[in-house]
Amino acid sequence: MPNEKIDFLPGQFLQVIFDEHDKNNRLLNKYLSFSSAPQNDYIEVTKRMSQSDFSQRLRQIREGDTVLLKAPMGNCVFKDEYRKIGFLIGGIGITPVVSIIEYIVKKQLHTDVCLLYSNRFEQDIAFKKELNSWQRTHPQLLNVVYMVSAGKPVDKRCISGIINKDIVLSHMPDWQQRIIFIFGPPAMVSSMKNICSEISCKKELIKTENFIGY
């Protein structure tokens, strides 16, 4: 729990600072998206663990330890007045999406959400339990399309392939009416922006956030 409440908007992120003496230390000071709704009395961030110095420090944290956070950060945020939104997401780019969807559900907004979510393997799909639950309880508002690029998916709700122009046109046919959010590493964001350009999305309706130094 933070010492004081962090007021953030759905879609924003924070910085975890392990090296307070060198704030530019990219090995130990990392940016992570909020993966919980702002209404919660706690904050949650999510990271795929690796052998990096940052991951090792995360593993060492114990209850009661103090960690310096810088928050909130980021301008790629959801606003209550958005009536129809779409997400073009791969891998861990799902974290701010979860914050946004949970916010919409908890606030009982009538925002129509279409999520195209791609992973390499089916077992890599993060937050699947939560997404399935929200889709089950709010089928009129949330449509989730899972994609896997390697291996044949077991879940019949998953389709083989990656997000491309044809997938967007097929599974998000009303894309012209939606504000499109793209979160992820720079290469993923660039690829999704190219797709939006191919189908002539209005630039003012595309919102992006690059995950730098993840």
DRENPA-3360 file (N, C-alpha, C; in nm, 2 decimals, always signed):
BEGIN
1 = MPNEKIDF = +0.08/-0.12/+0.00/+0.00/+0.00/+0.00/+0.09/+0.13/+0.00 ~ +0.06/+0.23/-0.08/+0.13/+0.35/-0.08/+0.11/+0.43/+0.05 ~ +0.20/+0.51/+0.09/+0.19/+0.59/+0.21/+0.07/+0.69/+0.19 ~ +0.05/+0.74/+0.07/-0.06/+0.83/+0.04/-0.13/+0.78/-0.09 ~ -0.25/+0.81/-0.10/-0.33/+0.77/-0.22/-0.27/+0.83/-0.35 ~ -0.25/+0.74/-0.45/-0.21/+0.79/-0.58/-0.33/+0.81/-0.67 ~ -0.36/+0.93/-0.70/-0.47/+0.96/-0.80/-0.42/+0.95/-0.94 ~ -0.47/+0.85/-1.01/-0.42/+0.84/-1.15/-0.54/+0.81/-1.24;
9 = LPGQFLQV = -0.52/+0.83/-1.37/-0.63/+0.81/-1.47/-0.61/+0.67/-1.53 ~ -0.71/+0.60/-1.57/-0.70/+0.47/-1.64/-0.62/+0.48/-1.77 ~ -0.51/+0.41/-1.77/-0.42/+0.41/-1.89/-0.28/+0.47/-1.85 ~ -0.27/+0.53/-1.73/-0.14/+0.59/-1.69/-0.05/+0.49/-1.63 ~ +0.08/+0.53/-1.60/+0.18/+0.44/-1.55/+0.26/+0.51/-1.44 ~ +0.35/+0.43/-1.38/+0.43/+0.49/-1.27/+0.58/+0.45/-1.30 ~ +0.67/+0.50/-1.22/+0.81/+0.46/-1.23/+0.85/+0.40/-1.09 ~ +0.90/+0.28/-1.10/+0.96/+0.22/-0.98/+1.11/+0.25/-0.97;
17 = IFDEHDKN = +1.15/+0.31/-0.86/+1.29/+0.36/-0.85/+1.36/+0.29/-0.75 ~ +1.45/+0.20/-0.79/+1.54/+0.13/-0.70/+1.67/+0.20/-0.67 ~ +1.72/+0.28/-0.77/+1.84/+0.35/-0.76/+1.80/+0.50/-0.74 ~ +1.79/+0.55/-0.62/+1.75/+0.68/-0.59/+1.86/+0.78/-0.62 ~ +1.99/+0.74/-0.62/+2.10/+0.83/-0.64/+2.12/+0.86/-0.79 ~ +2.08/+0.76/-0.88/+2.09/+0.79/-1.02/+1.96/+0.76/-1.08 ~ +1.88/+0.86/-1.09/+1.74/+0.85/-1.14/+1.74/+0.81/-1.29 ~ +1.85/+0.82/-1.36/+1.86/+0.78/-1.50/+1.91/+0.64/-1.52;
25 = NRLLNKYL = +1.92/+0.56/-1.41/+1.96/+0.42/-1.42/+1.85/+0.34/-1.47 ~ +1.86/+0.31/-1.60/+1.75/+0.24/-1.67/+1.75/+0.09/-1.64 ~ +1.85/+0.04/-1.57/+1.85/-0.10/-1.53/+1.77/-0.12/-1.40 ~ +1.77/-0.02/-1.32/+1.70/-0.04/-1.19/+1.58/+0.05/-1.17 ~ +1.56/+0.14/-1.26/+1.44/+0.23/-1.25/+1.36/+0.21/-1.37 ~ +1.24/+0.15/-1.35/+1.16/+0.11/-1.47/+1.02/+0.17/-1.46 ~ +0.96/+0.18/-1.58/+0.82/+0.23/-1.59/+0.73/+0.11/-1.60 ~ +0.62/+0.11/-1.52/+0.52/+0.00/-1.53/+0.38/+0.06/-1.53;
33 = SFSSAPQN = +0.29/+0.01/-1.61/+0.16/+0.06/-1.61/+0.08/+0.01/-1.49 ~ -0.02/+0.09/-1.45/-0.12/+0.05/-1.35/-0.20/-0.06/-1.42 ~ -0.22/-0.17/-1.35/-0.31/-0.27/-1.40/-0.43/-0.29/-1.31 ~ -0.47/-0.19/-1.24/-0.59/-0.19/-1.16/-0.66/-0.06/-1.18 ~ -0.79/-0.06/-1.14/-0.87/+0.06/-1.16/-0.84/+0.16/-1.06 ~ -0.85/+0.29/-1.09/-0.82/+0.40/-1.00/-0.91/+0.40/-0.87 ~ -1.03/+0.34/-0.89/-1.12/+0.34/-0.77/-1.08/+0.24/-0.66 ~ -0.99/+0.15/-0.69/-0.95/+0.05/-0.59/-0.87/+0.12/-0.47;
41 = DYIEVTKR = -0.87/+0.06/-0.36/-0.80/+0.12/-0.24/-0.66/+0.06/-0.24 ~ -0.61/+0.01/-0.35/-0.47/-0.04/-0.37/-0.43/-0.01/-0.51 ~ -0.30/-0.01/-0.53/-0.25/+0.00/-0.67/-0.19/-0.13/-0.71 ~ -0.19/-0.16/-0.84/-0.14/-0.29/-0.89/-0.06/-0.26/-1.02 ~ +0.06/-0.31/-1.03/+0.14/-0.31/-1.15/+0.17/-0.45/-1.19 ~ +0.20/-0.48/-1.31/+0.23/-0.62/-1.36/+0.35/-0.62/-1.45 ~ +0.44/-0.72/-1.42/+0.56/-0.73/-1.51/+0.59/-0.88/-1.53 ~ +0.63/-0.91/-1.65/+0.68/-1.04/-1.68/+0.82/-1.05/-1.62;
49 = MSQSDFSQ = +0.84/-1.15/-1.53/+0.97/-1.16/-1.47/+1.08/-1.22/-1.56 ~ +1.20/-1.17/-1.55/+1.31/-1.21/-1.63/+1.43/-1.23/-1.53 ~ +1.55/-1.24/-1.59/+1.67/-1.24/-1.52/+1.74/-1.11/-1.50 ~ +1.67/-1.00/-1.54/+1.73/-0.87/-1.54/+1.75/-0.82/-1.39 ~ +1.83/-0.72/-1.38/+1.86/-0.66/-1.24/+1.73/-0.61/-1.18 ~ +1.65/-0.55/-1.26/+1.52/-0.50/-1.20/+1.43/-0.61/-1.15 ~ +1.42/-0.72/-1.23/+1.34/-0.83/-1.19/+1.39/-0.90/-1.06 ~ +1.53/-0.90/-1.05/+1.59/-0.96/-0.93/+1.56/-0.88/-0.81;
57 = RLRQIREG = +1.55/-0.75/-0.83/+1.52/-0.66/-0.71/+1.37/-0.68/-0.67 ~ +1.29/-0.69/-0.77/+1.15/-0.72/-0.74/+1.13/-0.84/-0.66 ~ +1.20/-0.95/-0.70/+1.19/-1.07/-0.63/+1.24/-1.06/-0.48 ~ +1.32/-0.96/-0.45/+1.38/-0.95/-0.32/+1.28/-0.87/-0.22 ~ +1.18/-0.81/-0.28/+1.09/-0.72/-0.20/+1.01/-0.81/-0.11 ~ +1.00/-0.77/+0.02/+0.92/-0.83/+0.12/+0.82/-0.74/+0.18 ~ +0.71/-0.79/+0.24/+0.61/-0.71/+0.30/+0.68/-0.62/+0.40 ~ +0.64/-0.49/+0.40/+0.70/-0.40/+0.49/+0.81/-0.32/+0.43;
65 = DTVLLKAP = +0.87/-0.36/+0.32/+0.98/-0.29/+0.26/+0.93/-0.16/+0.20 ~ +1.01/-0.06/+0.18/+0.98/+0.07/+0.13/+1.03/+0.08/-0.02 ~ +0.95/+0.12/-0.11/+0.99/+0.13/-0.25/+0.95/+0.27/-0.30 ~ +1.04/+0.34/-0.36/+1.01/+0.48/-0.41/+0.94/+0.47/-0.55 ~ +0.82/+0.54/-0.56/+0.74/+0.54/-0.68/+0.73/+0.68/-0.73 ~ +0.73/+0.70/-0.86/+0.70/+0.83/-0.92/+0.57/+0.81/-1.00 ~ +0.47/+0.89/-0.96/+0.34/+0.87/-1.03/+0.25/+0.99/-1.00 ~ +0.14/+1.00/-1.09/+0.12/+0.93/-1.21/+0.19/+0.99/-1.33;
73 = MGNCVFKD = +0.20/+0.91/-1.44/+0.27/+0.96/-1.56/+0.19/+0.91/-1.68 ~ +0.20/+0.98/-1.79/+0.14/+0.93/-1.92/+0.01/+1.01/-1.95 ~ -0.01/+1.03/-2.08/-0.12/+1.11/-2.13/-0.22/+1.02/-2.22 ~ -0.18/+0.89/-2.24/-0.27/+0.80/-2.32/-0.38/+0.74/-2.22 ~ -0.48/+0.82/-2.20/-0.58/+0.78/-2.10/-0.72/+0.77/-2.15 ~ -0.80/+0.70/-2.08/-0.94/+0.69/-2.11/-1.02/+0.80/-2.04 ~ -1.12/+0.85/-2.11/-1.21/+0.95/-2.06/-1.35/+0.91/-2.06 ~ -1.43/+0.94/-1.96/-1.56/+0.89/-1.94/-1.65/+0.92/-2.06;
81 = EYRKIGFL = -1.63/+1.02/-2.13/-1.72/+1.06/-2.24/-1.70/+0.97/-2.37 ~ -1.59/+0.89/-2.37/-1.57/+0.80/-2.48/-1.68/+0.69/-2.48 ~ -1.75/+0.68/-2.59/-1.86/+0.59/-2.60/-1.82/+0.46/-2.67 ~ -1.72/+0.46/-2.76/-1.68/+0.34/-2.83/-1.53/+0.35/-2.84 ~ -1.46/+0.24/-2.79/-1.32/+0.24/-2.80/-1.27/+0.10/-2.85 ~ -1.15/+0.10/-2.90/-1.09/-0.03/-2.95/-0.95/-0.04/-2.90 ~ -0.90/-0.16/-2.88/-0.76/-0.18/-2.84/-0.69/-0.27/-2.94 ~ -0.57/-0.24/-2.98/-0.48/-0.33/-3.06/-0.36/-0.35/-2.98;
89 = IGGIGITP = -0.36/-0.47/-2.92/-0.27/-0.50/-2.81/-0.19/-0.63/-2.83 ~ -0.06/-0.63/-2.79/+0.01/-0.76/-2.79/+0.08/-0.77/-2.66 ~ +0.09/-0.90/-2.61/+0.17/-0.93/-2.49/+0.13/-0.85/-2.37 ~ +0.24/-0.80/-2.30/+0.22/-0.73/-2.18/+0.16/-0.59/-2.20 ~ +0.14/-0.55/-2.32/+0.07/-0.42/-2.34/-0.07/-0.42/-2.29 ~ -0.12/-0.54/-2.24/-0.25/-0.55/-2.19/-0.27/-0.48/-2.05 ~ -0.16/-0.45/-1.98/-0.17/-0.40/-1.84/-0.26/-0.28/-1.83 ~ -0.23/-0.17/-1.91/-0.32/-0.05/-1.89/-0.46/-0.08/-1.94;
97 = VVSIIEYI = -0.47/-0.17/-2.03/-0.61/-0.21/-2.08/-0.69/-0.26/-1.97 ~ -0.63/-0.34/-1.89/-0.70/-0.40/-1.77/-0.75/-0.29/-1.68 ~ -0.66/-0.19/-1.66/-0.70/-0.08/-1.57/-0.82/+0.00/-1.63 ~ -0.82/+0.02/-1.76/-0.93/+0.09/-1.83/-1.06/+0.01/-1.82 ~ -1.05/-0.12/-1.85/-1.18/-0.20/-1.86/-1.23/-0.21/-1.72 ~ -1.15/-0.23/-1.62/-1.20/-0.25/-1.48/-1.26/-0.12/-1.44 ~ -1.20/+0.00/-1.48/-1.26/+0.13/-1.44/-1.40/+0.14/-1.50 ~ -1.41/+0.11/-1.63/-1.54/+0.12/-1.70/-1.64/+0.03/-1.63;
105 = VKKQLHTD = -1.61/-0.09/-1.60/-1.70/-0.19/-1.53/-1.74/-0.14/-1.40 ~ -1.65/-0.09/-1.32/-1.68/-0.05/-1.18/-1.76/+0.08/-1.18 ~ -1.74/+0.16/-1.28/-1.81/+0.29/-1.28/-1.95/+0.27/-1.35 ~ -1.97/+0.15/-1.41/-2.09/+0.12/-1.48/-2.12/+0.21/-1.60 ~ -2.01/+0.24/-1.67/-2.02/+0.32/-1.79/-2.08/+0.24/-1.90 ~ -2.13/+0.30/-2.00/-2.19/+0.23/-2.12/-2.10/+0.24/-2.24 ~ -1.97/+0.23/-2.21/-1.87/+0.24/-2.32/-1.86/+0.10/-2.39 ~ -1.87/+0.10/-2.52/-1.85/-0.02/-2.60/-1.70/-0.04/-2.63;
113 = VCLLYSNR = -1.66/-0.16/-2.58/-1.51/-0.19/-2.59/-1.49/-0.31/-2.68 ~ -1.40/-0.30/-2.77/-1.35/-0.41/-2.85/-1.20/-0.43/-2.84 ~ -1.16/-0.54/-2.79/-1.02/-0.57/-2.76/-0.96/-0.68/-2.85 ~ -0.87/-0.64/-2.93/-0.79/-0.74/-3.01/-0.66/-0.76/-2.94 ~ -0.64/-0.89/-2.89/-0.53/-0.91/-2.80/-0.44/-1.03/-2.85 ~ -0.32/-1.00/-2.89/-0.23/-1.10/-2.96/-0.12/-1.15/-2.87 ~ -0.09/-1.28/-2.86/+0.02/-1.33/-2.79/+0.09/-1.44/-2.88 ~ +0.21/-1.47/-2.84/+0.28/-1.58/-2.92/+0.22/-1.71/-2.89;
121 = FEQDIAFK = +0.21/-1.75/-2.76/+0.15/-1.87/-2.72/+0.02/-1.85/-2.64 ~ -0.06/-1.95/-2.64/-0.19/-1.94/-2.57/-0.16/-1.92/-2.42 ~ -0.06/-1.99/-2.36/-0.04/-1.98/-2.22/+0.02/-1.84/-2.18 ~ +0.06/-1.76/-2.28/+0.11/-1.63/-2.25/+0.00/-1.53/-2.23 ~ -0.12/-1.56/-2.25/-0.23/-1.46/-2.24/-0.25/-1.42/-2.09 ~ -0.22/-1.30/-2.06/-0.23/-1.24/-1.93/-0.37/-1.19/-1.90 ~ -0.41/-1.20/-1.78/-0.54/-1.15/-1.74/-0.66/-1.22/-1.81 ~ -0.64/-1.34/-1.86/-0.75/-1.40/-1.93/-0.87/-1.43/-1.84;
129 = KELNSWQR = -0.84/-1.47/-1.72/-0.95/-1.50/-1.63/-1.04/-1.37/-1.61 ~ -0.97/-1.26/-1.58/-1.05/-1.13/-1.56/-1.12/-1.09/-1.69 ~ -1.05/-1.10/-1.80/-1.12/-1.05/-1.92/-1.24/-1.14/-1.96 ~ -1.23/-1.27/-1.94/-1.34/-1.36/-1.96/-1.45/-1.33/-1.87 ~ -1.42/-1.30/-1.74/-1.53/-1.27/-1.65/-1.60/-1.14/-1.69 ~ -1.53/-1.04/-1.72/-1.59/-0.92/-1.76/-1.67/-0.93/-1.89 ~ -1.62/-1.01/-1.98/-1.70/-1.03/-2.11/-1.82/-1.11/-2.08 ~ -1.82/-1.21/-1.98/-1.93/-1.29/-1.95/-2.04/-1.20/-1.88;
137 = THPQLLNV = -2.00/-1.11/-1.79/-2.10/-1.03/-1.72/-2.14/-0.91/-1.79 ~ -2.07/-0.87/-1.90/-2.10/-0.75/-1.97/-2.09/-0.77/-2.12 ~ -2.16/-0.88/-2.17/-2.14/-0.91/-2.32/-2.18/-0.80/-2.41 ~ -2.27/-0.72/-2.37/-2.32/-0.61/-2.46/-2.22/-0.49/-2.47 ~ -2.12/-0.49/-2.38/-2.02/-0.38/-2.38/-1.88/-0.43/-2.42 ~ -1.84/-0.55/-2.39/-1.70/-0.59/-2.41/-1.69/-0.71/-2.50 ~ -1.61/-0.70/-2.61/-1.58/-0.81/-2.70/-1.43/-0.83/-2.70 ~ -1.39/-0.94/-2.66/-1.24/-0.97/-2.66/-1.21/-1.08/-2.77;
145 = VYMVSAGK = -1.12/-1.05/-2.85/-1.07/-1.15/-2.95/-0.92/-1.18/-2.92 ~ -0.90/-1.31/-2.88/-0.77/-1.36/-2.85/-0.70/-1.41/-2.98 ~ -0.57/-1.38/-3.00/-0.50/-1.44/-3.11/-0.37/-1.50/-3.06 ~ -0.32/-1.61/-3.12/-0.19/-1.66/-3.09/-0.12/-1.69/-3.22 ~ +0.01/-1.65/-3.22/+0.09/-1.66/-3.35/+0.17/-1.79/-3.36 ~ +0.18/-1.87/-3.25/+0.26/-1.99/-3.25/+0.17/-2.10/-3.19 ~ +0.17/-2.21/-3.25/+0.09/-2.33/-3.20/-0.05/-2.32/-3.22 ~ -0.12/-2.43/-3.22/-0.27/-2.43/-3.24/-0.34/-2.41/-3.10;
153 = PVDKRCIS = -0.42/-2.30/-3.09/-0.49/-2.28/-2.97/-0.59/-2.39/-2.93 ~ -0.60/-2.42/-2.80/-0.69/-2.51/-2.75/-0.83/-2.45/-2.73 ~ -0.82/-2.33/-2.67/-0.95/-2.25/-2.64/-1.01/-2.21/-2.78 ~ -1.13/-2.25/-2.80/-1.20/-2.22/-2.92/-1.22/-2.07/-2.94 ~ -1.21/-1.99/-2.83/-1.22/-1.85/-2.84/-1.10/-1.78/-2.90 ~ -0.99/-1.86/-2.91/-0.86/-1.80/-2.96/-0.85/-1.84/-3.11 ~ -0.80/-1.75/-3.18/-0.78/-1.77/-3.33/-0.63/-1.77/-3.36 ~ -0.58/-1.84/-3.45/-0.44/-1.84/-3.49/-0.41/-1.72/-3.58;
161 = GIINKDIV = -0.30/-1.66/-3.56/-0.26/-1.55/-3.64/-0.21/-1.43/-3.55 ~ -0.19/-1.32/-3.62/-0.15/-1.19/-3.56/-0.25/-1.08/-3.60 ~ -0.24/-0.97/-3.53/-0.32/-0.86/-3.56/-0.27/-0.80/-3.70 ~ -0.36/-0.79/-3.79/-0.32/-0.73/-3.92/-0.45/-0.66/-3.97 ~ -0.44/-0.61/-4.09/-0.54/-0.53/-4.15/-0.67/-0.61/-4.16 ~ -0.66/-0.73/-4.21/-0.78/-0.81/-4.23/-0.85/-0.85/-4.10 ~ -0.77/-0.87/-3.99/-0.82/-0.91/-3.86/-0.90/-0.79/-3.81 ~ -0.84/-0.67/-3.82/-0.91/-0.55/-3.77/-1.04/-0.53/-3.84;
169 = LSHMPDWQ = -1.04/-0.54/-3.98/-1.16/-0.51/-4.06/-1.27/-0.62/-4.03 ~ -1.22/-0.74/-3.99/-1.32/-0.85/-3.97/-1.38/-0.85/-3.83 ~ -1.29/-0.82/-3.73/-1.34/-0.83/-3.59/-1.37/-0.69/-3.53 ~ -1.33/-0.58/-3.59/-1.37/-0.45/-3.55/-1.42/-0.37/-3.66 ~ -1.53/-0.42/-3.72/-1.58/-0.36/-3.85/-1.63/-0.21/-3.83 ~ -1.65/-0.17/-3.71/-1.70/-0.03/-3.68/-1.58/+0.05/-3.63 ~ -1.46/+0.02/-3.68/-1.34/+0.09/-3.63/-1.34/+0.24/-3.65 ~ -1.41/+0.28/-3.76/-1.42/+0.43/-3.78/-1.49/+0.50/-3.67;
177 = QRIIFIFG = -1.57/+0.43/-3.59/-1.65/+0.50/-3.49/-1.58/+0.49/-3.35 ~ -1.46/+0.43/-3.35/-1.39/+0.40/-3.22/-1.27/+0.48/-3.20 ~ -1.24/+0.52/-3.08/-1.11/+0.57/-3.04/-1.02/+0.45/-3.02 ~ -0.91/+0.44/-3.09/-0.82/+0.33/-3.09/-0.70/+0.35/-3.00 ~ -0.68/+0.26/-2.90/-0.57/+0.27/-2.81/-0.47/+0.16/-2.85 ~ -0.34/+0.20/-2.85/-0.23/+0.11/-2.87/-0.12/+0.13/-2.77 ~ -0.10/+0.02/-2.69/+0.00/+0.02/-2.58/+0.10/-0.09/-2.61 ~ +0.23/-0.07/-2.59/+0.33/-0.17/-2.60/+0.47/-0.12/-2.64;
185 = PPAMVSSM = +0.56/-0.22/-2.66/+0.70/-0.18/-2.71/+0.69/-0.10/-2.84 ~ +0.79/-0.01/-2.86/+0.79/+0.07/-2.98/+0.76/+0.00/-3.11 ~ +0.82/-0.12/-3.13/+0.80/-0.19/-3.26/+0.65/-0.23/-3.27 ~ +0.59/-0.28/-3.17/+0.45/-0.32/-3.17/+0.36/-0.20/-3.20 ~ +0.39/-0.09/-3.13/+0.31/+0.03/-3.15/+0.32/+0.08/-3.29 ~ +0.44/+0.08/-3.35/+0.46/+0.12/-3.48/+0.39/+0.04/-3.58 ~ +0.39/-0.10/-3.56/+0.32/-0.19/-3.65/+0.17/-0.17/-3.65 ~ +0.11/-0.14/-3.53/-0.03/-0.12/-3.51/-0.07/+0.01/-3.57;
193 = KNICSEIS = +0.02/+0.11/-3.56/-0.01/+0.24/-3.62/-0.01/+0.23/-3.77 ~ +0.07/+0.15/-3.83/+0.08/+0.13/-3.97/-0.06/+0.06/-4.02 ~ -0.11/-0.03/-3.94/-0.24/-0.09/-3.98/-0.35/+0.02/-3.98 ~ -0.34/+0.10/-3.87/-0.44/+0.21/-3.87/-0.43/+0.30/-3.99 ~ -0.31/+0.32/-4.03/-0.29/+0.41/-4.15/-0.34/+0.34/-4.27 ~ -0.32/+0.21/-4.28/-0.37/+0.13/-4.40/-0.52/+0.14/-4.41 ~ -0.59/+0.14/-4.30/-0.74/+0.14/-4.31/-0.80/+0.28/-4.29 ~ -0.70/+0.38/-4.30/-0.74/+0.52/-4.30/-0.81/+0.57/-4.17;
201 = CKKELIKT = -0.76/+0.52/-4.06/-0.81/+0.57/-3.93/-0.77/+0.72/-3.92 ~ -0.86/+0.80/-3.86/-0.83/+0.94/-3.83/-0.73/+0.95/-3.72 ~ -0.62/+1.03/-3.75/-0.51/+1.03/-3.66/-0.55/+1.08/-3.52 ~ -0.65/+1.17/-3.52/-0.69/+1.22/-3.39/-0.77/+1.12/-3.30 ~ -0.80/+1.01/-3.36/-0.87/+0.90/-3.29/-0.78/+0.79/-3.25 ~ -0.65/+0.80/-3.27/-0.55/+0.70/-3.23/-0.47/+0.75/-3.12 ~ -0.47/+0.67/-3.01/-0.39/+0.71/-2.89/-0.29/+0.60/-2.86 ~ -0.16/+0.64/-2.85/-0.05/+0.54/-2.83/+0.03/+0.57/-2.71;
209 = ENFIGY = +0.09/+0.47/-2.66/+0.19/+0.48/-2.55/+0.30/+0.37/-2.57 ~ +0.42/+0.42/-2.59/+0.53/+0.33/-2.60/+0.59/+0.28/-2.47 ~ +0.61/+0.15/-2.45/+0.67/+0.10/-2.33/+0.82/+0.11/-2.35 ~ +0.89/+0.20/-2.29/+1.03/+0.23/-2.31/+1.11/+0.16/-2.21 ~ +1.21/+0.08/-2.25/+1.30/+0.02/-2.15/+1.24/-0.08/-2.06 ~ +1.14/-0.15/-2.12/+1.07/-0.25/-2.04/+1.15/-0.37/-2.01;
% end
